[in-house]
């Protein structure tokens, strides 16, 4: 938003929680010249404030509450289907926080079928972080009630306790015979390590896709022969701090940690390090 | 390199200076699983070590000393010319450190003319950081001598004192009637702020292009009506720390600083901040 506002010559206002915003996102926002307010509160406080600002201060809201945002997010699905030559996969698995993607994916799939682009709907699997899983709770109770929680997870992009697009997301899950589940932060970080070391990489929240897929395979919800698309929503460089912290952790490092080693500038030390790593 | 090695299933070895590597680059390298050695020395020490490792440890060198790297970097120029419908600009301005791009750009332009893709050569303007400008010194003395310096600049990507592609870069500058100049770190950061706030953004070293272009306009080397392409070599998220440090600096902040402001979660404070920023 900050980048496009800058290119269009429009003033931009960005509200973020004072704590827990990914370094890359904050750095870009400041660089692009957006007026950036660190709110002493969480994502949900920021969203509430923005809604008030929209009503009282003449600010145009560009969060996914804005229906044009949802229209834009639909292109994720349309491009995905196009790349699969309009053969819909059995499942689409993706991270779920504010539920904008869930809502947009449901709408895109419904329209794609209406327009005759695909003949059947894939099932959506929306994956929340265990510490920010109000939608999971609603799903497990048959969507009888909407919940709000105090969100807490390492995955800042889905650290959301009161998802704005709840109603439209319920429709999306119901229409696609979808499922909603949660994954622990540890599983999410392990999944992220696998995505990273494949040479692709992603921000922490995105790894909910793969962690969720693993859980659904374990449960047998997703069968061995079913086709699945997992969606990575954020670039690896959005959150370099989580990365460096995990890989350089000295106390009980995770099994996938790849800490850098410091050496003197001589070839004997390079040789020793190569031998140690088995290359 | 780490990403492609991971995707190809090849073990990767990365040597970087123990101090002064951009956060984003280190984070990605670790994430992609490359064996990463922090060498107590500078870029030039790392390159020397890698050359020894190539000879003695059977390591394949993927630095721009490797001619295939230069072939790849040529595509920057070929794509640029294609996007300009094969109408070469009068100037191409770009950051210069290890001189791989300078060498590759010269080769690409020579070949493009030989192949009849363009009818005349643009002039190359290679821009170094003032604290890492051995090529500038050589240029100013008519390339009578090659120099080595102890490099010191905020622009980590061109913090290089003994450029590996010196000889090929000399040919490139001579053949294109090019120029070589240096810019101070302060000018570089100011240029970067302008690139960032345009909504494009870049890493610090890349801004040498625009800082250099400004200097060449001031000197009259580049005329008012000449066409210029400036090349940005690195993404803004490669080095988020420099960004945050500059924008959040409390002691003599630069005029373009855009510090975030911390507020309580209430609309009155949002309103006050908007009024203060004149929106």
Interface residues (C-beta under 8 A of the other chain):
Chain A: X2 X3 X4 X5 X6 X7 X8 X11 X13 X15 X16 X18 X23 X24 X26 X27 X28 X30 X31 X32 X33 X34 X35 X36 X37 X38 X39 X40 X41 X45 X46 X48 X49 X52 X53 X56 X57 X59 X193 X196 X197 X198 X199 X200 X201 X235 X236 X237 X238 X240 X241 X243 X244 X247 X248 X258 X259 X260 X261 X262 X263 X264 X265 X266 X267 X269 X270 X271 X273 X274 X277 X279
Chain B: X2 X3 X4 X5 X6 X7 X11 X13 X15 X16 X18 X23 X24 X26 X27 X28 X30 X31 X32 X33 X34 X35 X36 X37 X38 X39 X40 X41 X45 X46 X48 X49 X52 X53 X56 X57 X59 X193 X196 X197 X198 X199 X200 X201 X235 X236 X237 X238 X240 X241 X243 X244 X247 X248 X258 X259 X260 X261 X262 X263 X264 X265 X266 X267 X269 X270 X271 X273 X274 X277 X279
